[in-house]
Every structure is written in structure tokens, then in C-alpha cells.
Amino acid sequence: MKTVKPKYPVYIISKGRHDCCLTAKFFISDNVDFKLVVEPQEEELYRKEFGDRVLILPFSNLGLGGMPARNWVWEHAKSTGHKRHWIFDDNISWIARRYKNMKIRCNANIAMKVVEDFTDRYTNIAISGFNYEMFLPCTQNRTPFTLNCHVYSSLLILNDLPYRWRLRYNEDTDLCLQVLTNNWCTVLINAFMIKKIRTMTMKGGNSDALYKGDGRLKMARSLEEMRPGIVETKWRFGRPQHVIKNQWRDFKTPLNRRPDIDWDKLEPNEYGMTLVKVKDVKSQVLNKLYEEYHNKQEMQ
């Protein structure tokens, strides 16, 4: 069978994580073609780990978060002539498929190709991407995708959009709001999901530069100032948090189907994916713990 690969370029932006760039490591294990975008002062460290996959930014330590690097990636992708580009955060450890409410690891190439094919069936999707696995509990039923809401950390972006990343904080929420308020659509994919490490639990990235001290409050307030009437700052999850008015439900732009597709003839496509029975890891762990306990009891 022909190997499934995404057709659009894949980028990861990273800083201070040459030795723990989770996204790059799992992409390599999944045989994904990607570029790792870093600042010049870290070139040697990243090249030692990831070789010629590394692209070097023409600036460093601007203090503006990931926004300048994201915009540089956008222009780089446009220069290659592609219609869209992928941009990933560097703290993602796997991609999984949601199947009968179970989270089943799958190859990242396939997941991205599925999202690309779905996105390209419509004329007005500006941004699509994967939901977080933490927001998709196995105890709840979900639709395959959610229309017109936030897309974080793994975005497939239409290159010809007139908008750009523009905030030091919450730049992903702001970008989604830019396209939604101008009657484009965003699509958050629930059928596939990413495992992302929680913000501020890893070294590097924006943890030190942006989020410490009153960074959380500044982050929420900056988005509220940019979008008054749509965004407000509240105390949630034990910290200041931006809240979108009506939880994004005010954005109602429908998807526009491409007229050149015969929608009645579309058939299911598993992209080569098959269910494979794996060992019961949970039972193995319990057995090991019991064996260790039993051995200790015998030694006493």
C-alpha cells in the first residue's frame, strides 16, 4: 500500500527545548517530514539533535512570544507555493484516533492527511486542527468535529488569508477570532486528537518569558482589550482566564461545499488504518506491582 503523507508542509516552532522537543521526537518515530524552526542562538543545539530538519529564524529574543516565529513560518510556507501549512507547538507527545469513544494511537501522517482532505472539500475553512485529548473524555459522546471555535497548538492554516498572528499572548485565540468575525470557518477535529503537555509544566517555550508572575492576567487582559464585547476576563481554574462570550456560539457561518465534488459518491476511507490488538498494559503493570510486593513480603 502507498504510504500516506500530508501534502502540506509541516512546521514545529521551538525554543529552549532541544533536548525535550516532544513533537519533533514523536514525528520522527512516525516518519513525518517536518521542519523545526528555532532562533539562531540555539542552532547548534537543535542541529545536534535534529540535523537538517532545522530552519533558522532571522531574529532572536524579541520578547514577543511565538508570534514572530509563527508569522515567519507563514511567509516561508507561502514562498513554497502551497495552499496551506501546518504549524505545531513543540510539547505534543502523540496523536490518537477517537474510535467508539476510545483513544487509539495512530500515525501522525495519516491523521494530518485525513484533516487535509476534509478541509479541502470546503471553500471557506480558514483554520482546522486537532482537539486536545484532555477535552475528549471517553465517557462522553462527541461529534467528529466542532465548527467555528478555537483551534490551538496544531493548526492547518490557509496561506492566502489576509490575517496574521499579532499578539504576544493568546495569539491562537486571536487568530481564530480574526477569521470568524470575518465570516470564515474554523474546524476543531474531534475524530483525531493530540496529547499536549500542559502549559508551564515544561522548561523552555513561553513558560519563563510570558507566564510567570502576573503573566496569566496579562494574557487574558490583552485578548479582552483586543476584542472588547467578545472576550472578558474571569477567574477560572484557580487563575485569571479569558472567556469567549457565549462560548463561541455566536459564530454561525456554515461550511461551503466545493461544487466540483460529487458528494453523493464519496465513500468511507480508512487511509490504511486497521485495529491491532495490543497487550493489556494495565494488567502487566498490576502483575508487576503484585510480584514486587510478593517478593518484598518473602524477604521480610
Secondary structure, DSSP 8 states (H G I E B T S, - for coil): ------SS-EEEE-SS-TT--HHHHHHHHTT---EEEE-GGGHHHHHHHHGGGEEE-S----SSTTHHHHHHHHHHHHHTT-SEEEEE-S-EEEEEEEETTEEEE--HHHHHHHHHHHHTTBS-EEEEEEEEGGGS-TTS---SEEESS---SEEEEETT-S-----SSSHHHHHHHHHHTTT-EEEEEEEEEEEE--TTSSSSTTIIIIITTTHHHHHHHHHHHHSBTTEEEEEETTEEEEEEGGGGTT------B-TTS-GGG-----TT--------HHHHHHHHHHHHHHHHHHH-
